[in-house]
Amino acid sequence: MNPFKYGQIVQDKDFCQRPALIKRLSDVIEKGQNVYIQGERRIGKTSLICECVRQLKKHRLIYIDLLEVKTSDDFIKRIIAAIVSMEQKSGMVEQIFKKLAHIHPTISFDPMTGMPTIGFDGSIPFSQDSIHGILDLIYSYHSKQRSIVVVFDEFQDILNLKNSKEVLAVFRSKVQFHSDVSYLFSGSVCNKMVGIFSDPDSPFFKSATSLSVGPLDKDNFQKFLSKKFTLGKRTVVQEVWDRIFEICSDVPGDIQQFCDALWDISTKQEQITIEHIPMALETIFAHEFKGYETTLKIISGQQLQVLTGLARMGGKAPTSAEFSRGLGGIAVSSIKKSIERLINLKVVFYIEEEYRFTNPFFRAWLLFKSL
């Protein structure tokens, strides 16, 4: 059985340990402090948090995913759904709804996943009191015997709300009194996260300590992955490891996906060499092609030129004269506009003074197709 997992939260034996980060985050949680955790996509932030809480044992986790949240209603629904999900096994769901009777909630469960879907009486407008009530409900689960850790993932997307500053202000006014509950705010858009917690005009200014999550130590991660290949009586030459880490820019989730593909195209007793790389990439391309095709349909020809230029020449100096010449003389102002569009579509992102592909395999596919 393929032992590589990606695109999901991993814990215990499937988690490549990060002792220093686990120790720091554990200390923060046990003190009841708040922390904002930043790092690029698929770097392992959520798995780090869940594994840390698992190791603490006496803590319960309320996990709220705010990815692409658009309205205050949706924001509140996601918090309630997270509480219901936590309490579903304990049979406490009915009590939750009694506490929220003033907003007339309804609940249904997906027959396939068992996950809760929350609804409300549309005639009842949400207010500051609604948010206060939800946060008070969260705090009611905290006790000396079983502490609560509250995680807001992709927290920067709260800025999508039209009244985001008001919501943040109400949120902060409550959270600051929950001194013995640890709130963890995780995000993958670093400039927005820094703005929320470091801008003096933000309601969350200096409300949490920061923790950055970067790539795993390469040697330790390689050993971790090698052991998984060994389970299937496969070996991987060093040249392959170097190429995998290079293509994936050291991002753990993407590396696991690459290893998953290598496992699928290899057999027991086989040594995986550099010749396996193209076959693994073709496997990934076949799975992801529809996504690539969708992106190509929504960008212009010039944006595709710029995107292909980023794939070929890298993203460290896309506004240079050399980069412009490499694209046949496209004006720098047009290159800037194209990059802005690609960032808005989340095709590329900016980090460490470089524009990178959100999906490194899309970059590899563009180079393979020579578009």
ZIMOPE-V759507 format. One record per helix or strand of 2 or more residues. SS is the DSSP state (alpha for helix, beta for strand). FROM is the first residue (numbers start at 1). LEN is the number of residues. If there is no record, write none. Layout:
ss=<SS & SS>
from=<FROM & FROM>
len=<LEN & LEN>
This chain:
ss=<alpha & alpha & beta & alpha & beta & alpha & alpha & alpha & beta & beta & alpha & beta & alpha & alpha & beta & alpha & beta & alpha & beta & alpha & alpha & beta & alpha & alpha & alpha & alpha & beta & beta & alpha>
from=<12 & 19 & 35 & 45 & 59 & 72 & 93 & 101 & 106 & 116 & 128 & 147 & 155 & 164 & 182 & 190 & 209 & 218 & 235 & 238 & 252 & 271 & 276 & 301 & 321 & 332 & 348 & 354 & 360>
len=<3 & 12 & 4 & 12 & 7 & 19 & 7 & 3 & 4 & 4 & 13 & 7 & 6 & 12 & 6 & 9 & 4 & 14 & 2 & 10 & 14 & 2 & 23 & 13 & 6 & 13 & 4 & 4 & 10>
